Amino acid sequence: MPATDVLACPGCEAEVAFAAPPLLAEITECAECRTELEVVATDPVLLALAPEVEEDWGE
């Protein structure tokens, strides 16, 4: 399956490929450093480190 978008991981600069056009807020994982990444823009596609999931105590 050919990749449509290939970007650099913001954590380690390894290539991160998407088989289909990525969606805004899509979460993916870098195959090299295993960092979770979030698609923060789609035109052009930009990746950022995904925020950490925190407990929600209803506050």
N, C-alpha and C positions, 0 to 999 in steps of 0.2 A: 504494500500500500504506500504510494508516494506521499510524502509530507507536503502540506500546503504552506505552512509557516514554520520557519526555523528561527528561533531567537536564542539569545545568550542568557544563561541563568544569572540573575543578579548576585547570587551567592558565590558561585565558583567559575562562572564564565563558560561552562560546558554548554553544548547545544541542546536546546529543548525543542522538540519537534511536535507539531500538531498535525494529525491526519486530516482533520476537518477544520474549517475556520473556527478559531476559539471564540467563546461567548464571554461577554462582560461578566466579571465576578467568578469565572470558572476557576476551579482550583485544580492544579496539576502538581506533579512531583518531579523534581530533577532526578534523572536516572543516575547521575554521577554522585551528587552529594546528599540526595534524599531530602532536600529542603522542599517544603510545601510552598508553592508559588501561586499567586493570584493574578488573573488577567485584569488589569486596571484600566485599560483602554483598548479599543479594537481598531481604530483608524488613525494612526498606525497602531499595531498591536504592541502593548507594553506589559511587561511582567514586573511584579514586586514581590517581596517576601510576604507570604500570607500571614495575617494576624494570628496570634496564639488564641486558642479557644480557652475561655475562662468560665469559671462557675458563674451562674446567674442565680443570685440569692433573692431575686424578686424585689430588689431595691430600685 
